[in-house]
Amino acid sequence: MNVLKHIDVLSAAKVAAVLAAIWGFIMAIIFIPIIAMAGSASSYAGAATGFNMAPLLLGLGVASIVIFPIIGAILGFICGAIYAFLYNVAAKYVGGIEIDLPSK
């Protein structure tokens, strides 16, 4: 058994950023139909009030494909860096995680 005593903070942050960006894209895909339904409902309400939010909501849904992954990547990078740093501090006191690596 090997013990993982240190994680490179920058490399962990980069991996977390990529994973969070992927998750942000998945969430945007889920978010678009919800916003489309809200836009459809607002068009019915807009007919009575004269204010139609459907184009605004459609734009928000399309923009979420870009915005969610970017925000996810930024937050994932920050959280990944914090987590790796805290792991390194904790591993000094408790000894780290035991892992079994395959031999070559």
N, C-alpha and C positions, 0 to 999 in steps of 0.2 A: 504494500500500500504506500502510495505517495501522499504527501500532505500539501494542499494548496495554501501557501502561507501569504502570497501576495498576488494582487491583481493589478495590472497596469491600468491606471485610471483612464487615460485617454483611449486606450483600445476598448475598454468596457463601455465607455461613453459612446464611441462610434457604433458599436454593435447595438447598443440600446437605442440609438437614434434611428438606425435602419429599421429595427423591429417596430419601433413606435410609428415610424412613417408608414410602414405597411399596414399597421393597425389603423392609422388615421385614414388611409385610403379605403379600407374595408368599412369603416364607420361612415365615410362619405357615401359609399355605395348604398348603405342602409338608409342614410339620411335623405337621399334624393327622392325616393318615392313618398316619404312622409311629407316633405316640403311640397311635392307635387299635389298631394291630396289637400294640403292646406291652401295651396294656390287655387285649386279647383273650388274649394269651399268659399274662399274669399271672393271669387268671381261671382258666385251667386249672391253673396252679401253685398258685393259692390254694385250689383245691378240695382239694388234698392237704395243704396246710399250715394251712389255716383263715384265712389272711390274704389278702384280695383287694384288689389295688391298682387295679383297673379304674376305680372311681369317682374316685380321686385323679388317675389319668392322664387320664381324660376331662375333668376340671376343668382340668388343666394344658393340654390341647389347646385347649379353648375360651378359656381366659385368654390363650393365646399370640396370638390375634387382636388383643387389646388391648395386651398387653405388648410384643410384638416391634416394632410400629410406634412405640411411645413410646420404647423404648430406641434404636431406629434413628434416630429424629428427634433425640434428645439427642446421641448420638454423631456423627451426621451434622453437626449444628450445630457441635459442638466441632471436629471434623476439618476441616470446610469453612472455619471461621474461621482455624484454624492454617495450612491450605494457602494461603488467600488472603494472609495475612500474610507467609508465607515467599515467595510469589510476588512480592509487592511488594518485599521485600528483595532477592531475586535479580534482579528486573527493573532495579533501580538499577545493577547491575554489568554485566549482559549485554545490556540494552537492551529486553527484553520480547519479545513474540510479534508477528510481522507477520501482520496479518489484512487481507483484502480485503472491504471493506464495500460493499454495493450503493449506487449513487448514487440520489438521489430523483428 
